[in-house]
Amino acid sequence: MVTTSLLNLKLERLLPEVQKLAGVKLPKDVTEISLEPDLNLLHIRFRKPVKAELGEPLHPKIHLFRERETGEIVAVDILDPEEMLSAAH
């Protein structure tokens, strides 16, 4: 199922599932959310990196971005977010 609106996503259920699948603890503060319906990709930004960020795949549907200097999580990309929510139940 392709998500076409951010209003349809239940982020309070999605983020714990992402944490479980990726094996990481995500920051609580979200500063930006964007959805690319054509790609069925959800991007969640927790904070802007000071200099640069590095991405790493942690799961086939989860790509994590960390601050290059500190290793702190700054963003996450989630592929097929609705499918991930459906699989959680």
N, C-alpha and C positions, 0 to 999 in steps of 0.2 A: 504494500500500500504506500502510495506517495503522499507525503505530508505537504499540504498546500498553504497552510496557515500556522503561524506560531501560536495562535490562540487555541488550536486543537491539541497542542502538545501538553502533556502533564509533566513539567520539568521536575516537580518534587518527587515523582516516581521514577523518572528517567535517570537522573543523576546518581541515585544509589545503585541502580543496575549497572551503569557505566563503571562506577567504582568497583563493584564486585567483579565484573568481567575483566577489567584492566588491572585489578590488583593494586590500585592507588587510592589515596584519599584526596579528593578534589577540594579546592578552596570553596568557602561558603559564599563569598561575595562575587556576584556576576555583574560585570560592567557593560557587556554588549552581547546580543544574541542576533544571529542572522541565519536565514534559511535560504538555501538554493533549491527550489522545488524541482528544477530540471535535473539536478544531480541527486536529489533526495538526500541532501547533506545539511546537517545542522552544525553551526559553528558557535561555540560559547567562549567568550573571552572573560577571564577573571581579572586581568589587569594588563596594561601595556608593558612590554619588556623595556628595561632601561636602555639597553643597546640593541641586542638581537635575541632571537629565539631560535631554538632548534626543534625540529619535529621528529617524532619517533612513533612507529606503529606499535601498539600494545595488544591489539586484537584485530581480527580482520575488518571490523567495523568501527574501530576507535583509533584515532591518531592524536597523540598528546604533544603539546608544545611546551617547552621549558625555557626559562631564562638562561641564556648561554653562560653567563657568569656565575649564577647562584644555583642553577638547577631547579628553581622553584617553578611550579606549574603555572602557566599564564593563559593557556587556552586548550580547548579540546574540539576536535571534529568528530561528529558521529554520523555514520552512514546508515540510512534506513532507520531513523529514530522510532517510527511507529512500529516497525517490525520488532525492534528491540523491546519495546514496551509490551507488545503482545506476547512475546516469548517469556517475559518475566512472570506471567500469570498462568 
